[in-house]
Amino acid sequence: MKLVIGNDHSSVDMKNEIKEYLEEKGIEMIDVGTNSTDSFNYPISGYRVGKMVAEGKVDGGIAICGTGVGISLACNKVDGVRACCCSEPYSAEMSKRHNNANVICFGARVIGIETAKQIVDAWINAKFEGGRHETRVNMIMEIQDTQKLKAAEE
């Protein structure tokens, strides 16, 4: 498995710990974030993570900022990305199982490192269930691609 990880200035330590944690599990990590605690604009890392995921260069992405919210918004602006901001492992698991989330986001100022590891593990280990969830993911992608949802206009 190969993942991309990106971050802003508020989450350098957490990014490095998560990166090391996953590398110890044999997961190849590509770091597109900052290693400086000087102010860094999270949309840069969010875009980089999203772009690599959307282009199929990696199997998924992890994006971290202070809350996880801003960087998830940036990731989600890249076509083909379904980024989910989570503060606990259940939502991370369900984001993959039901929404086929290809990027997981969280906040270094919101959760601790052990919770971050649990979130990452839950997301990595979950499998997309398809079925009725495939229909819903396709609707999300229809909105992205057309700025419309036929089912909502009927």
Secondary structure, DSSP 8 states (H G I E B T S, - for coil): -EEEEEE-GGGHHHHHHHHHHHHHTT-EEEE-S----S---HHHHHHHHHHHHHTTSSSEEEEEESSSHHHHHHHHTSTT--EEE-SSHHHHHHHHHHH--SEEEEETTTS-HHHHHHHHHHHHH-----THHHHHHHHHHHHHHHS--HHHH-
